Amino acid sequence: MTMKLGASATLAEDGGAARIAGSDVRLEGADLHTVVAGRVARFRSAGIGAGDRVMVHGDNSVAYVVTLLALMHLDASIVLVDHRQTRTETEDALTRVNARWLLHDGATAPVDLGSGRTLRYDVDGPAPPVAEKISLVAWGARSDAVILWSSGTTGPAKGVVKSGHSVFVNCRQTIRAMGYRPDDVLAPWLPFSHQYGLSLVLIWWLTGCGLTLSDYRRIDRALADVRRCGVTMVDATPSTYHTLVNLIRRRPEAVAELGSVRAWGVGGAPLSGMLGDAFLATVGSPLLDGYGLTEVGNVALATPEHPRACGRPLPGVEVRIRADSGRLAAPGSLGEVEVRSPGLMTGYLSDDGRVTPPPDDWYQTHDLGMLDAEGNLQVIGRKHAVHRHGYTLYPASIEKRAERCGQPVKVLAIENERSGARLAFVVADPEGRPTRHWREQLCAVLAAYEHPNSVLVVPEYPVNGNGKIDMAALRTIVQPDD
């Protein structure tokens, strides 16, 4: 089954000639379908069926991808969790989603549900004698096809319930915008248990192209995979690209390994102009910024043909900017980003397991951004207004300008009833230059009412499981006694 995209391309709804390569295994075409069918047979014999809620706990691997495809074929409701979360977090998630099954990739299960409902998914028996045709059509019609979790950067993670239709339509919009082709080889340096990574797995399947799995925590090894596998499109978070730039500065000859890459996608957190400039100067190609959320999927993407800001909204996606006054903001003016998209979630998962649908088809992102006169979206960061010296300030906006000092900067607002908001600046400086140096640099590029109350220098920022800066951990460092 294929879906026409116009004269230039088609989508392979059944995976087509999709191929996947991991550290020790490579599968493609009929062999890939046979292995997925074997996993389907094993899960079915264990009792997993349509509508069962199944939690998957594991890191990126060929076995993980095969498991996802098998569960989609079985029309299960898939719950993805970060494999690095604590046992308590896993137990809480299992209770909230009322999962019937837990699939994991470790010798020891993170939690045992009992009654044979905890399975190690990376152990297979013999393949079935007749390969089963793999289809994701039924899963695509499911209202609770997948449950993901918000990043939790500003509070407890929320369970986000998404329909198969919302997921697939957003992937197709992305394929059109980015021009994915069957001859592409994708390298997602991201965990597949989050929105960004999962979308790339499905884009791979729908496009019928190649997928290379690398250790995204070891960029030196991932670079070798780029050349070995002929990778054409890489996706990663800003923190990963910081590591890549630093590696290439130490090993300039490594640039020669990257000649096959035609697009470098970045998402998961706002891209600083400093990193974008450093990457272009070091690698010779632009970083293509993108904006998306777990709740609505991809929203806007810069493309190789139009590498400006986060690009324009995807086909079928609408974006508007709401000013603090409540009115729509003029082009070039800051405000809250609001999105209307067919990729919108079914709803949030309540503590009692019920799904609370969004109150409106326009989703309020709580992100600060602007649209320029050409319709390009620029996202600054989280929309947290604070009041100081009679001014309304946005820490994310201050961060953008503070980075003109030459290093990444995070600004944390600390509320104080007597003196108003205090601003703590955290500078990531591997060289460890003194606080006094950075205070002088920051004050030189900021207005007086934006100057820091305190400056902390760290070698690098702590990051959470999906590559975003861990703001809760950072706040603990800034306020150790709280």
N, C-alpha and C positions, 0 to 999 in steps of 0.2 A: 504494500500500500504506500503510495507517495502522495505528497501534497504539492501542487504547483505553486511556484514562487515567481512566475514570469518566465521569460524566454531563457534566462541565464542559469537557473538552478532549480532543484527539487529537494524536498525534504524526504528522507527515508524513515517513515514512521516505524518500521520494523527493524531499525538498526542498519539495514543495507549491508554494506561491506565494512562496517565499523571494525576497528582494530584497536587493541589495547596492549600496552607493554609495561610490565612492572620490573622489579629488580631481578626476578628469576623466572619470569613466564611471559609469553607473548601469545595472544589469541586473536584470531580474526575470522570474519565471515562465518562459514558453516561451523567451524570449530568453536567459535565463541558462543553461537546459538546452542550447540550441543552441551557445552559446559553449563550454561544457564539452565537448560532443560534438565540437566542432572540435578542442579540445586533445587529446581522446582519440584522434581520427583521426591527428593529427600524431605523437603519441607512439607509437602502434601502428605507423605506417609507418616510424618510426625503428628499431623493433625492441623496444620496451619491452613486456613481457608479464607474465602472472601469475607471481608468485613472485620477480620480479626485485627486487633490493635497490637502491633509488633514493635518493640523497641530494639534499635540496632545500636550497639555499643562497640566502637572500634575505630582504628585509625585507617587512613587511606591505604588501599591495597587492591589488587585485582579481585581478590575474594570478596572484599567489601562491595565493589561495584557489581560483581556478579550477584551478590545477595540482594542488593537493591533492585536489580532488574527482575530477579526471580519473585520477590515480594510484590512488585508492581504487576507482573504477569498473573499472580495469584489474587490480585485485587485486594491486597491487605491495606490497612491504615498504618502507615509507617511513622514511627516516632524516632527522630534522630537526636542523639545527645553527644556532647563532647566527651571523648573517651578519657580526658584528663580530669574530669570533674570528680569530686569526692564521692565516697560511698553514700553519704547522707544525701547529697544532691541527686544521686541516681535513684535512691529509694523514694525521695520526695516526688521525683518526676514519674516514677512508676505508679505511685498512688494517684497522682493528679490525672494522669491520662487513662488510668484503669487498664494498663497493658495486660494482655493475656499471655504474651510471649516475650522473652528476652533473648536476643541473639548477640553473641559476643565473640571476640577473636582471641581471648586469652586462655591460658591453661587453667586459670581459676576465674570463675564468674564473678563479676563485681557484686552481684546479688543473686541469690538462688530463689526462684519463684516456686520451686517444688513441683511435684506431679509431672516431671519430665518436660516442663514448659521453659526451661533454660537450656539453650543449645549453643554449642560452639559452631559458628557458621563456616569456619575455614577448614573443616574436615569433611571430605566427600567420599561417598562410596562409588561404585562403578556407574558409568553413564547409562541412561536408559537405552534399550535396544533400538527405539525409534525416537529420533529427535523431535521434540515438541516445538511447534511454531510459536516463537515468543511474540506476544502482543501486549501493548500497554493501553489498549483502547478502553477496557473496562475501568482500569485505575484512573484514566483520564476523566471519567464521568463521576468519580467519587467526591463527595463534598468534604470528607476528612482524609484526603489522600495522604497528606503528610502533616506532621506536627513538628515545627521548629521552635527555637527559643530566641527571644530577643537578646541582644548582646549583654544586657545588664550593666552597661557602663554607668548609668545614672540611678540604678535601683535594682530590685530583684528582677531576675529574668522572667519574662512572660511566655506562656505557651501560645504559639501562633498557629492556628489551624488553617490550612490552605486546601482548596479544592484542586483536583487534577487539572480541571479546565484552566484555572487561574495560573497554575504553574506552566502548563504547556503553551498557553497563548503568550505569556511573557517571554518564554524561550524563543518562540517563533519570531516575535517582535525583535528580539536581540539578534537573531540570526540574520534577519533582513538588514538591520542597521549596520552590523559589523561585517557583513559579507562573508560569513563562514562558508567554506567549500569542502567537498569530499576529499580533496587532496591536502587539506590542512592537517597538522599534527598539533594538538593542544597540550599545553603543559600547565596545569593549574597548581601553583605553589600555595595551596590553600587546603584547609580541612574540608572534606566533603559533607561533614555533619552540620554545616551552616549554609545559609541561603546562597551565598556567592559560589561556593564549591559545588553544591548540589545542582545549581543551574548549569554549570559547565559540564557536568556529567550528562545531563539531559540534552544539552546542545550537541555534545559529541554523538549521542545516540541518534538524535533527529537528523543530524547532518550526515552521519555515516562516515565519519573521518577517523583520524588517529588520535589516541589518547596516551600520553606518556606520564607515568606516575613516578615522581621523584620525591626524595626526602626533603620536604619544604623547610625543614629546620637546618639542613646542611646545604647551603647555597653552592658551596664548592663542588659538591657531587651533582647537584642539579644542573650546573653549568656543563659538566661533562655529558649529561644526558641530552642537552640541547643539540650538541654537535652529533652525538652518536645516533640520535633518533630523527634528526632533521626537523626539529620543532619549528613551527611557523608562528604560533601565538602563545604568549605567556601571560598569565594573570597572577597577581600577588597583591599584598597589602603594602602601604607605604613603608612600614617597618622592614619588610623583606627587601624592598628596593634600596633602602638606606644601607643594608648589609651588602647588597650587590655592588653598589657604588664604591663602598669602602674596599671591598675585595678587589675590584678592578683597578682601583688606584694603587693598590699594593702589587697587583699582577696585571699590568697593562696588556700583556700578551693574551690574556683571557678574552679580550674583545674579539679575537679571531674566531672564537668558538660560537659566536652569536650571529653569524652572517645569514643563517636561514630564517631568522625571526622577522616577520613582517609587521607584527603588532605587539606592543607591550601594554597590557591593560592593568589598571590600578584601581582599587576600590576598597571598601570596608572601613575607610576613614578618610577625612579630607586630605587632599594632596597639597602640600605646601609649595609655593613658588620656588623656594630654595632647593627642594629636592628635585622638582621638575627641571630646573636649570642645571643642576649637578648631573642628573641622569643624561640629559641631552649632550652636555659637554663631555661626559665620560664614555658613553655608549655610542653616541652619534645618532640616536633616534629619540623621538618624543615619547613621554609617558602619556597614554591615552586615559584620561581621568573618566571615571564613571560614578554615577550616584544611584543607589538603590537602598531598599529597606527590606527586612524580612517580611513586613506586613504587606508590601505591594510589589516586591520583586524589583527588577531593574527599571529605572525611571528615565534616565538620560545618559547617553554615552558619547564621548568624543570618539571619532573614527579616524582611520588613517587619512582620509580625504578632508576631514574637518576636525583637526586636533586642537579645538579651542575650549577652554574651561571644561565643564562636564558635557559639552555638546548640547544638541537640541533634544527635547523629549522624544522617546521612541514613538513610532507610528501607533496611533490609537491611545496614547497617553497624554493627558493634559496637566499642565503645571501652572500655578498662579502664586503670586507673592502677596501675603496679607500684612499690611503695615500695622504698627501698634495701635493706630487710630481705629482699626477695624476695616478700613478701606483697602482696596487693592492698590499695591504699590506701583509707582511709575517705573518704566525701564531704568535700570541702573540703581534703584533704591532698595535698601535692605528691608527684609521682613521675613515672616515665617513661610516656609515652603509648604504648599498644599498640593496634593496630587489626586487626580481621578484616573483610575486605570482598571482595565479588565483583569489585571493581576492582583487586585485587592483580595485580602484574606477573607475567609469565611467568618473568622472572629477570633477573639482571645479565649483561651481556656480558663474557666473559673476554677476555684479551688475544689468545688464539688463535682468537677468533671463536665459541667455544661459549657456550651459555647455561647459567648456573648458577642453578637454581631456588631460591626461598627455602626455608630449612630448615623452616619452620612456617607454618601459615595465619594465625597471629597475627604481624603485622609489628611489630618493635621499632623505633620511630621515632627514638630517641635525642633526643626532645624532652621538655621538662619541662612538666607541666601538671597540671590537676586537674579533677574533675567535681564540680559542686555537688549539693545534695540533689535538685534538679529534673532532673538529667541534662545540664545545660549544660556544655560543654567550654570551659575557658580554657587557652590555651597560652601559656607564659611565654617560651620560647625553647629553644635547644639545651641539652641536659643534659650540662654539663661541670662535674663537681664538683671543687673544689680544697680543699686543707686549709691552714688558716691559724690560728695562735694556738690550736690545739686545736679549731677549729670546722670543720665541713664546709660549704662555701659554694657557691652556684650563681651565677655571674656574671649569668645572665639574670634571676634573681630579684632580685638587687641592682639591676639596671638599672631594673626596674619601679618600685621604691621611690625610686631616685635621681632619677627624672624629676619627683618632687614639687618639685625645685628650680626647675622652670619651663622646662627645655630638654631635648631628647633627649640621652641619655647611653648610651654603650657602655662596657662594662667588659671589659678584656682581662687574663687571668691570665697572669703570666709566672713560670714555675717557677724556683725557686732552691734548690739542694740544701742550702745552709747555713741560709737564713732562711725557707724555705717559700715559698709562692706570694706574689708581689707583685701588687697590683692597680693597673693603669693605667686611669684614667678618661679618656674622650674626650668632650668636650661640644661639641655642634654649636650654635654661637652666631653668627648672622649679624652681631650687633653687636660681636663681638670683645672682650667684657669680659675683664679680666685673670684670670689663673689663680688669683690669691689670692681674688678674689671668688667663684669657683666652688668652690674648696676649702672656703670657709666655708659656702656654701650646702649642699654635699654632706654635710659633717660634721654639719650641723644636722638632717638627715633620716635618717641612718644610724647603726647601732650602732657603737661604737668599734672592734670587730673587723672592721668592713666598710669603714673609712675608707680613702681612696686613698693609695697610696704616691706616685703621681704624677698630675698632671692636665694634659691637653693640650686646648687650645681650637682648634677648626677652624670655618670658616664653614659647611661642609656636609660630609656624609660621601661618600666615593667609593662608587659603585654599580657593580654588574656588569651584564651584558647583560639579565638578567630583572628588573632593578629592585631587587634585594636589596643591602643594604650589603655592600661588598666587604671582608670581614674580613681577607683576606690583605694587601690594600693598606693597610688600617688598621694592621695589626700591623707592617708595614714602616715606617710613619710613627712608630709608638711606639718601635720598636727599629731605628733606621736603620743601626746597625752590624752587625746580625745577618745 
